[in-house]
Amino acid sequence: MKSYLEKLPPELKKIIDLAAEVSQETAMPAYLVGGFLRDLILGVANFDIDITVEGSGIIFAQKLAKKLKSGIRIHERFGTATLTLDNCLKVDIATTRKEKYPSCACLPVVSSGSLKEDLMRRDFTINAMAVSIAQDNEQKLIDPFGGKEDLKSGRIRILHDLSFKDDPTRILRAIRFEQRFDFKIEPKTLALLKEAIGAGLLSKAHAHRTRDDLILMLKERDPLKQIKRLGDLGGLSFLSDKLKFGKSTQDLFKAIDKEICWFMKNYSARRQLDTWLVYFTALLKPLSLAQLKLVTCKLGLRKGEEKRIISYCRDTHKLVPSLSKKGIRPAHIFSLLEPLSYEEIVLLRAAGCQNKYLKEYITDFLEIYNGMRLYVSGRDLHGLGILPGPRYQKIFAQVLAAKLNGQVKTRRQELALIKRLIKIY
């Protein structure tokens, strides 16, 4: 494995070298494991290091955090810790352990275990390998379940027959890795996966865990492939039995791909898009509002996420036709688009991608109208004898509308308009 490790970027090598020092100082053997090791063998960049420790992962993490001068978050229940570094690197450290599932889809009961037991508890063979980080070690690959051969063959394989019953979120992960790497789920694993979906096990897992894995699928490079595969296997029913991933939604996903690229290319300085939320909203769009609210409530989405999804699904049928007409005045465009989030605007552009007026209006909004400021301020209104109150908002809204429509351009013209409006409001 030395040849693989030598190819790592310097900042990762430094972390592993310091972890080797901690391993030597504490006499606790430590290993690179999980997705980091899998991607290292595949030659895929991965800046989240996974380390497992025979001893105490928490003590190990505290000592490594001190050397790295990093932040640390400890999870006592599972004997794990996460280190976060200034350069956005992350190190997950765990104690080698074994797990026992009291019943189907429950969180496991954890106890200390050997390295082999630790590898045995993992989801797939390709994630159940280890290599020692000790520098005086030959750094041979520890691969008791044939993970490297499965990587070479492009095969997703579980470690035991109860794997999906123990943790149904592995269904989502199997599909995610299959689609990400263009691998195949091997026949027996696929049969057990279908059986688990058919038995409704995804609905029995904690909704927040399935939500998190679903979000990871939607953050993949090609969410359409991910969700299509999940839908073809019947795996979307855990969200709602009314949900279908039909052609119109698939076409919308393709249009979203283009619009996200357009937004990122042209507005990279704006707030970063929650791209998963754009796809997720499109996925849920065929549901009724009542069904939609049941899904968002069940998954425990944040208020802001729920608000953006519901707002788009409730209003898009009005917004697309309204913005598809020729000759709409800027103030009206502003009033329609200003309340929307960037995610909703990208979705709207994708939904109305065949209409040139809608696309032009959205571009004008983002480039000209959004962020337009008045020369006048509350101080000017106060100077005209108007006391602070609801009148301010009404007057400013009128002046901004006039400015958007090109009826006022200078501070002098804005003040002149205000003097006329005072007589009305």
Solvent accessible surface area in square Angstrom, and as a share of the most:
residue,aa,sasa,rsa
1,M,36,0.16
2,K,100,0.42
3,S,68,0.44
4,Y,56,0.21
5,L,19,0.09
6,E,115,0.52
7,K,162,0.69
8,L,19,0.09
9,P,46,0.29
10,P,105,0.66
11,E,71,0.32
12,L,3,0.01
13,K,75,0.32
14,K,129,0.54
15,I,3,0.01
16,I,13,0.06
17,D,63,0.32
18,L,30,0.15
19,A,0,0.00
20,A,8,0.06
21,E,75,0.34
22,V,0,0.00
23,S,10,0.06
24,Q,150,0.67
25,E,115,0.52
26,T,32,0.18
27,A,88,0.68
28,M,23,0.10
29,P,62,0.39
30,A,2,0.02
31,Y,25,0.09
32,L,1,0.00
33,V,3,0.02
34,G,6,0.06
35,G,16,0.15
36,F,4,0.02
37,L,1,0.00
38,R,11,0.04
39,D,5,0.03
40,L,18,0.09
41,I,24,0.12
42,L,56,0.28
43,G,68,0.66
44,V,68,0.39
45,A,82,0.64
46,N,34,0.18
47,F,88,0.37
48,D,59,0.31
49,I,0,0.00
50,D,33,0.17
51,I,2,0.01
52,T,0,0.00
53,V,0,0.00
54,E,53,0.24
55,G,50,0.48
56,S,33,0.22
57,G,0,0.00
58,I,24,0.12
59,I,84,0.42
60,F,0,0.00
61,A,0,0.00
62,Q,87,0.39
63,K,92,0.39
64,L,0,0.00
65,A,8,0.07
66,K,168,0.71
67,K,68,0.29
68,L,26,0.13
69,K,180,0.76
70,S,21,0.14
71,G,38,0.37
72,I,70,0.36
73,R,172,0.63
74,I,59,0.30
75,H,64,0.29
76,E,133,0.60
77,R,162,0.59
78,F,55,0.23
79,G,15,0.15
80,T,25,0.15
81,A,1,0.01
82,T,23,0.14
83,L,0,0.00
84,T,74,0.43
85,L,29,0.15
86,D,148,0.77
87,N,88,0.45
88,C,121,0.73
89,L,11,0.05
90,K,66,0.28
91,V,0,0.00
92,D,44,0.23
93,I,1,0.00
94,A,15,0.12
95,T,20,0.12
96,T,4,0.02
97,R,27,0.10
98,K,91,0.39
99,E,37,0.17
100,K,152,0.64
101,Y,44,0.17
102,P,87,0.55
103,S,59,0.38
104,C,55,0.33
105,A,12,0.09
106,C,54,0.32
107,L,76,0.38
108,P,15,0.09
109,V,93,0.53
110,V,40,0.23
111,S,55,0.35
112,S,89,0.58
113,G,19,0.18
114,S,53,0.34
115,L,19,0.10
116,K,128,0.54
117,E,69,0.31
118,D,0,0.00
119,L,0,0.00
120,M,76,0.34
121,R,42,0.15
122,R,34,0.12
123,D,13,0.07
124,F,0,0.00
125,T,1,0.00
126,I,0,0.00
127,N,11,0.05
128,A,0,0.00
129,M,2,0.01
130,A,0,0.00
131,V,0,0.00
132,S,13,0.08
133,I,1,0.00
134,A,29,0.23
135,Q,107,0.48
136,D,133,0.69
137,N,63,0.32
138,E,122,0.55
139,Q,14,0.06
140,K,138,0.58
141,L,44,0.22
142,I,62,0.31
143,D,44,0.23
144,P,59,0.37
145,F,42,0.17
146,G,26,0.25
147,G,0,0.00
148,K,84,0.36
149,E,94,0.42
150,D,0,0.00
151,L,9,0.05
152,K,169,0.72
153,S,58,0.37
154,G,15,0.15
155,R,78,0.28
156,I,0,0.00
157,R,77,0.28
158,I,14,0.07
159,L,27,0.13
160,H,56,0.25
161,D,79,0.41
162,L,102,0.51
163,S,1,0.00
164,F,3,0.01
165,K,91,0.38
166,D,24,0.13
167,D,8,0.04
168,P,0,0.00
169,T,0,0.00
170,R,10,0.04
171,I,0,0.00
172,L,0,0.00
173,R,44,0.16
174,A,0,0.00
175,I,0,0.00
176,R,18,0.06
177,F,12,0.05
178,E,6,0.03
179,Q,29,0.13
180,R,75,0.27
181,F,33,0.14
182,D,108,0.56
183,F,22,0.09
184,K,150,0.64
185,I,9,0.05
186,E,26,0.12
187,P,110,0.69
188,K,116,0.49
189,T,0,0.00
190,L,38,0.19
191,A,58,0.45
192,L,35,0.17
193,L,0,0.00
194,K,104,0.44
195,E,100,0.45
196,A,6,0.04
197,I,18,0.09
198,G,71,0.68
199,A,62,0.48
200,G,31,0.30
201,L,9,0.04
202,L,7,0.04
203,S,76,0.49
204,K,129,0.55
205,A,6,0.05
206,H,107,0.48
207,A,26,0.20
208,H,77,0.34
209,R,72,0.26
210,T,2,0.01
211,R,45,0.17
212,D,69,0.36
213,D,14,0.07
214,L,2,0.01
215,I,28,0.14
216,L,78,0.39
217,M,0,0.00
218,L,2,0.01
219,K,119,0.50
220,E,26,0.12
221,R,220,0.80
222,D,53,0.27
223,P,4,0.02
224,L,27,0.13
225,K,73,0.31
226,Q,3,0.02
227,I,0,0.00
228,K,83,0.35
229,R,60,0.22
230,L,0,0.00
231,G,25,0.24
232,D,99,0.51
233,L,22,0.11
234,G,38,0.36
235,G,1,0.01
236,L,8,0.04
237,S,65,0.42
238,F,10,0.04
239,L,4,0.02
240,S,17,0.11
241,D,110,0.57
242,K,123,0.52
243,L,9,0.04
244,K,143,0.60
245,F,23,0.09
246,G,32,0.31
247,K,151,0.64
248,S,88,0.57
249,T,7,0.04
250,Q,37,0.16
251,D,58,0.30
252,L,30,0.15
253,F,0,0.00
254,K,106,0.45
255,A,15,0.12
256,I,0,0.00
257,D,51,0.26
258,K,149,0.63
259,E,9,0.04
260,I,13,0.07
261,C,88,0.53
262,W,46,0.16
263,F,4,0.02
264,M,89,0.40
265,K,172,0.73
266,N,73,0.38
267,Y,18,0.07
268,S,95,0.61
269,A,106,0.82
270,R,74,0.27
271,R,115,0.42
272,Q,151,0.67
273,L,12,0.06
274,D,47,0.24
275,T,31,0.18
276,W,19,0.07
277,L,1,0.00
278,V,0,0.00
279,Y,13,0.05
280,F,3,0.01
281,T,3,0.02
282,A,1,0.01
283,L,0,0.00
284,L,0,0.00
285,K,65,0.27
286,P,79,0.50
287,L,13,0.07
288,S,56,0.36
289,L,66,0.33
290,A,71,0.55
291,Q,52,0.23
292,L,0,0.00
293,K,103,0.43
294,L,129,0.64
295,V,2,0.01
296,T,1,0.01
297,C,98,0.59
298,K,94,0.40
299,L,2,0.01
300,G,30,0.29
301,L,19,0.09
302,R,178,0.65
303,K,167,0.71
304,G,39,0.38
305,E,17,0.08
306,E,35,0.16
307,K,152,0.64
308,R,43,0.16
309,I,0,0.00
310,I,22,0.11
311,S,18,0.12
312,Y,4,0.02
313,C,16,0.09
314,R,113,0.41
315,D,26,0.13
316,T,8,0.05
317,H,122,0.54
318,K,114,0.48
319,L,13,0.07
320,V,37,0.21
321,P,71,0.45
322,S,33,0.21
323,L,0,0.00
324,S,31,0.20
325,K,127,0.54
326,K,157,0.67
327,G,66,0.63
328,I,26,0.13
329,R,130,0.48
330,P,34,0.21
331,A,19,0.15
332,H,91,0.41
333,I,3,0.01
334,F,36,0.15
335,S,61,0.39
336,L,36,0.18
337,L,0,0.00
338,E,86,0.39
339,P,97,0.61
340,L,24,0.12
341,S,22,0.14
342,Y,38,0.14
343,E,2,0.01
344,E,8,0.03
345,I,1,0.01
346,V,0,0.00
347,L,2,0.01
348,L,0,0.00
349,R,20,0.07
350,A,2,0.02
351,A,46,0.36
352,G,5,0.05
353,C,39,0.23
354,Q,169,0.75
355,N,41,0.21
356,K,127,0.54
357,Y,56,0.21
358,L,0,0.00
359,K,58,0.24
360,E,88,0.39
361,Y,19,0.07
362,I,0,0.00
363,T,37,0.21
364,D,47,0.25
365,F,4,0.02
366,L,1,0.00
367,E,109,0.49
368,I,96,0.49
369,Y,17,0.07
370,N,49,0.25
371,G,42,0.41
372,M,50,0.22
373,R,177,0.65
374,L,40,0.20
375,Y,125,0.48
376,V,8,0.05
377,S,54,0.35
378,G,28,0.27
379,R,206,0.75
380,D,25,0.13
381,L,0,0.00
382,H,107,0.48
383,G,68,0.65
384,L,64,0.32
385,G,63,0.61
386,I,4,0.02
387,L,137,0.68
388,P,95,0.60
389,G,35,0.34
390,P,107,0.68
391,R,84,0.31
392,Y,31,0.12
393,Q,141,0.63
394,K,112,0.47
395,I,0,0.00
396,F,49,0.21
397,A,59,0.45
398,Q,82,0.36
399,V,0,0.00
400,L,35,0.17
401,A,34,0.26
402,A,11,0.08
403,K,31,0.13
404,L,13,0.06
405,N,34,0.18
406,G,39,0.37
407,Q,107,0.48
408,V,9,0.05
409,K,137,0.58
410,T,67,0.39
411,R,108,0.39
412,R,204,0.74
413,Q,82,0.36
414,E,0,0.00
415,L,40,0.20
416,A,47,0.36
417,L,22,0.11
418,I,0,0.00
419,K,109,0.46
420,R,139,0.51
421,L,12,0.06
422,I,45,0.23
423,K,177,0.75
424,I,128,0.65
425,Y,76,0.29
